[in-house]
Amino acid sequence: MQHHDEDPVRSPLLNLLTLVTLITVLVASGYLADYYLRDSRENVTWYPPRMHCDLRDGACRTDIGLNGTLRFEINGDFASYEPLTLDVQTSGIDVESAVVEFVGRDMNMGLTRVELEAVGDGHFRGVGELRPCTETVMPWRAQVILETPEGQEGSWFDFDIHR
């Protein structure tokens, strides 16, 4: 078989670099799709929790903006998959509505979204459930999202469920 100068042979390195480039483009496209297509989280101004707080031990508090505070509590048996009572209380901030989203921190468990009912000035309650998981320890994040006149503001609280 003859090779002509017009038919250059592709080097294996060029083939490998082409494959790596295609994989990189696919991964980047996946991240962009996730960023632009995810739920309400993209429009939220997030405020980090004050310090580590274990929701299994009681209510957790954090600051929202310069003057607002958020208190979040979950009542019930976390490990039983029974409904949990969710309680959000705010002060120093005008809150129109509140939502709690449960997401798995290390595993995609889908999004469990609970819209809370207003029960008083800055006080909201609702009932939610965590999705069953077969892991011995399942790390969860409860994202509390507040609808305010300035837009959506929120914080998150991490906790683990031990089976």
Secondary structure, 3 states (H helix, E strand, C coil): CCCCCCCCCCCHHHHHHHHHHHHHHHHHHHHHHHHHHCCHHHHEEECCCCCCCCHHHCCEEEEECCCEEEEEEEECCHHHCCCEEEEEEEECCCCCEEEEEEEECCCCCCCEEEECEEEECCEEEEEECCCCCCCCEEEEEEEEEEEECCEEEEEEEEEEEEC
